[in-house]
């Protein structure tokens, strides 16, 4: 059977009916009525109301969002006519009227949107019937049934295609029979529905299932294998070998001119194509700077290369000065946030493009960016000639900005016409995550081993303060199996491993493990404890981790600490010695890494241990950030 669509001739007088109003988030699949007029509110252009397809929309789309995308409505809302039609073999996303629709594999049901002109002889519902979220799944073996409306008396329905219907002016369309929907096979054990781009997991209650009836579409629940093989346009999930969060800072200053700005945009589009953008691979956003920076789109705005290229084409030049330092500060403070799509586990990369030279200083802003874990690359095009260098605000600005000064992060391009030659080398370097050195920060790249004095002189109450001190330091670090890891040893005359680096991989688990450490009581053999920690804790440290030992004691050791401390220093373990009450200052300085004044701390009472936490963390980070950048 076909679907008969009766459309309105221009001369027909509109019927004065009560028109139901719906919200922007209502999907067509939730409404059982095969044809209806509704009123949409204002604000449905918002990207959170997802739309799938172009012209013909999958029923999982927002009805009002589709109306804005199609151009029937603008963002102020209004009345529309919605007609259910057959499912399609694929839905192609596009950007139209301020709405980015998404692509989707074939879907069981579609709809089209047109102006709200009632058709002659058709009664439209004044209230809508919604499907229950608890409807049972379609039975195995059933196929999708098309709704058929009888033709008006005296007419013969002529088969036409959906695209022909969309192409016809509304006033000229008469009775048209839509083609039968594609039969969707189902199985008794249906696979979960594939997820469209931009959605999280779907609960079974949200599956828009239909009850069979004389005028309704049955649920054609499609096995996952069929969807993946029959999709007319599969959406890439991205290159998993290049999982980076990437920001391009593009030059929109007045000095670059329209022609070079266009070349810059083409370069970005080529990069987007080469990277294979997707949720499992690289994500890319763009910030344009002039006098002030502005985000053109963030990391989660476009989830594939095609949509990203389309968005790049629409960027317009801002004009103004070339304030690169201000742009780098902007990216550090706002761009790489969770709200903007930063994934946490992916390296942060900022590629700065400069025509000539910046009009402000970049050194301090870049230092803060590096310390935040951002890998800065610099592409300088048509750098200052010898007679122009007097005008450069900050000589050698690129080396002051980049993550490392070894040439890996810098590109000098003599002419904008030669910029395209930089594309492949840049893509290769950006994707080489093992060499993105600035992804490692003082807070996410260490194995920290606490060596805790549990001797009798400490006492139960003070021992709990020591554990709180250990917890306070641990809280400051980014803890996971790939970031900072925490281990702990307690000692008296003897030693015991409380937990190793590979025992816990989340901050809550670490903090709970610290709380559970029981007070031991006994003598004070600090030298033996350092040797034990090297063998039982730091021997299992990862080679790419900074090794930090933080030892806390309240008295002089019964054994010699010199030889074990020297062994720790020779093995690259950076040692911090924290003394309380009766701890011997000379021993603390022997244990601590040189210079001792930055690695040894003393407090007179256990109550004051917490006061040293900020300084210890600051010293750890200062030492990390002082490493050479070559």
WORATA-V227897 format. One record per run of one state. SS is the DSSP state (a for helix, b for strand, c for the rest). FROM is the first residue (numbers start at 1). TO is the last residue. If there is no record, write none. Layout:
ss | from | to
SS | FROM | TO
SS | FROM | TO
//
This chain:
ss | from | to
c | 1 | 2
b | 3 | 5
c | 6 | 19
b | 20 | 22
c | 23 | 26
b | 27 | 27
a | 28 | 30
b | 31 | 31
c | 32 | 34
b | 35 | 40
c | 41 | 51
b | 52 | 53
c | 54 | 56
b | 57 | 58
c | 59 | 61
b | 62 | 62
a | 63 | 70
c | 71 | 77
b | 78 | 86
c | 87 | 89
b | 90 | 91
c | 92 | 94
b | 95 | 96
c | 97 | 98
b | 99 | 100
c | 101 | 101
b | 102 | 102
c | 103 | 103
b | 104 | 105
c | 106 | 108
b | 109 | 115
c | 116 | 129
b | 130 | 130
c | 131 | 157
b | 158 | 159
c | 160 | 161
a | 162 | 167
c | 168 | 175
b | 176 | 178
c | 179 | 203
a | 204 | 206
c | 207 | 223
a | 224 | 230
c | 231 | 239
a | 240 | 242
c | 243 | 243
b | 244 | 251
c | 252 | 253
a | 254 | 275
c | 276 | 282
b | 283 | 289
c | 290 | 292
b | 293 | 297
c | 298 | 304
a | 305 | 313
c | 314 | 323
a | 324 | 335
c | 336 | 337
a | 338 | 340
c | 341 | 346
b | 347 | 355
c | 356 | 362
a | 363 | 371
c | 372 | 373
b | 374 | 381
c | 382 | 385
a | 386 | 391
c | 392 | 396
a | 397 | 401
c | 402 | 409
b | 410 | 413
c | 414 | 415
a | 416 | 430
c | 431 | 432
a | 433 | 435
c | 436 | 436
a | 437 | 439
c | 440 | 445
b | 446 | 453
c | 454 | 459
a | 460 | 475
c | 476 | 478
b | 479 | 479
c | 480 | 483
b | 484 | 491
c | 492 | 494
b | 495 | 499
c | 500 | 506
a | 507 | 515
c | 516 | 525
a | 526 | 536
c | 537 | 537
a | 538 | 540
c | 541 | 545
b | 546 | 553
c | 554 | 561
a | 562 | 570
c | 571 | 572
b | 573 | 580
c | 581 | 584
a | 585 | 591
c | 592 | 595
a | 596 | 599
b | 600 | 603
c | 604 | 605
a | 606 | 625
c | 626 | 630
//
